[in-house]
Amino acid sequence: MTRQYKETVGVRRTGWAALDRDPQEDKVEFTCPHCGERGSKTARRERALYHFTDGFLQDLQGEATQCRSCGHSLRVVPVVMLHDQDEARRFEAVFSEELAATAP
């Protein structure tokens, strides 16, 4: 029996896009599709495993996690790596509809 997880888009900020946090932290940020809460988890995959797809460096295998707010299991896929503020703005423009669909 295979388990079905709801999927959500994850963001991994590096370089200039991550100036607001400790440089030692390497997190994947996401929004829970069940409850709409923002969450984060420690990134596990190496940056070298990300591939250039659709204009961004992405990990299409994703990562499994559990929402700390509602407790549901979910799959964070794709994980998009953003390096600077221009990429962050472009990401918001491209994925804005998907991110709004996961909000309650």
C-alpha positions, 0 to 999 in steps of 0.5 A: 500500500502506497501513501499519498502525500499532498505536494507543495512548492519549497524554496531554498534560499542561498547567497543574497536571498538569505541575508535575513538569517544565519548563514549556517542555517540551510533550510527549505521553506514551504506552505502547508497545503492542508492548513496554510501555515508556513513551515521550514525544514533542514535541507538534506540534499546537496546543492550539486543535485539541483538541476536547471529546469524551467529557468530555476535551479530545482530539485525535482525529487523533493523531500518528505516532511510533516507540518508542525502545525497540523501534523499532516505528512506532505511532500515538498516538490519541487524545491527551488533554489534562489540565490539573489533578490532578482531570482526571488522576485522572478520566483514569486511571479512564476509560482504566485498562482500555485502559492495562492492555491495552497493558502486557505 
